[in-house]
Amino acid sequence: MKLYYSPVACSLADHIALREADVDFEIERVDLATKLTAGGRGFGTVTPKGYVPALELETGEILTENIAIGPRRVTPFSELVG
């Protein structure tokens, strides 16, 4: 699972929540000005919205918006994606 984030955006809430839930995930910073990830990937290929947060699940599904990612704080990830 990978969380695409920007340090000054609302993606910080999901970053903290995933850490607090002790979920195994990677992070990749997104430059919102250039729309490039730290790895050089065009962020538009991750989500056409171009917004963070974006959470890429092991299945390849992309969740965007805090409202979609947020429920994972209450329901264990294993029940949702496992």
C-alpha positions as CSV (number, residue, x, y, z in Angstrom):
1,M,0.0,0.0,0.0
2,K,1.3,3.4,-0.9
3,L,0.2,6.8,0.3
4,Y,0.9,9.8,-2.0
5,Y,1.1,12.9,0.0
6,S,2.3,16.5,0.2
7,P,3.6,17.8,3.5
8,V,1.5,20.9,3.6
9,A,-1.8,19.3,2.5
10,C,-4.6,17.5,4.2
11,S,-2.9,14.2,3.4
12,L,-1.1,14.6,6.7
13,A,-4.2,13.4,8.5
14,D,-4.2,10.1,6.6
15,H,-0.5,9.7,7.1
16,I,-0.8,10.1,10.8
17,A,-3.9,7.8,11.0
18,L,-2.1,5.0,9.1
19,R,0.9,5.3,11.3
20,E,-1.3,5.2,14.5
21,A,-3.1,2.2,13.1
22,D,0.3,0.5,12.7
23,V,-0.4,-0.2,9.0
24,D,2.4,-1.3,6.8
25,F,2.6,1.3,4.0
26,E,5.0,3.3,1.8
27,I,4.9,7.0,1.3
28,E,5.7,9.0,-1.8
29,R,5.8,12.7,-1.8
30,V,4.0,14.7,-4.5
31,D,5.1,18.1,-5.7
32,L,1.8,19.8,-6.2
33,A,3.3,22.5,-8.4
34,T,4.9,20.2,-10.9
35,K,2.5,17.2,-10.4
36,L,5.4,14.9,-10.2
37,T,6.1,12.3,-7.5
38,A,9.4,12.0,-5.8
39,G,10.1,9.0,-8.0
40,G,9.5,11.1,-11.1
41,R,6.2,9.7,-12.0
42,G,3.5,12.0,-13.3
43,F,0.9,12.2,-10.6
44,G,-1.9,12.3,-13.2
45,T,-1.2,8.7,-13.9
46,V,-2.0,7.9,-10.3
47,T,-5.2,10.0,-10.1
48,P,-6.5,12.3,-12.8
49,K,-7.8,14.6,-10.0
50,G,-4.3,15.5,-9.1
51,Y,-5.1,15.8,-5.4
52,V,-3.5,14.3,-2.4
53,P,-4.1,12.1,-0.5
54,A,-4.2,9.2,-2.8
55,L,-3.9,5.7,-1.3
56,E,-2.8,2.9,-3.7
57,L,-4.0,-0.5,-2.4
58,E,-2.2,-3.8,-3.1
59,T,-5.0,-4.5,-5.6
60,G,-4.0,-1.4,-7.6
61,E,-7.2,0.4,-6.6
62,I,-6.7,4.1,-5.8
63,L,-8.6,5.7,-3.0
64,T,-8.7,9.5,-3.0
65,E,-10.0,12.1,-0.6
66,N,-9.9,11.9,3.2
67,I,-13.5,10.8,3.3
68,A,-12.6,7.6,1.4
69,I,-9.4,6.8,3.3
70,G,-10.6,8.0,6.7
71,P,-12.9,5.0,7.5
72,R,-9.7,2.8,7.6
73,R,-9.0,4.5,11.0
74,V,-12.0,2.7,12.5
75,T,-12.2,-0.5,10.5
76,P,-9.1,-2.6,10.4
77,F,-7.5,-2.7,7.0
78,S,-7.4,-6.5,7.0
79,E,-11.2,-6.5,7.1
80,L,-11.5,-4.1,4.2
81,V,-8.8,-5.3,1.8
82,G,-7.8,-8.7,3.1
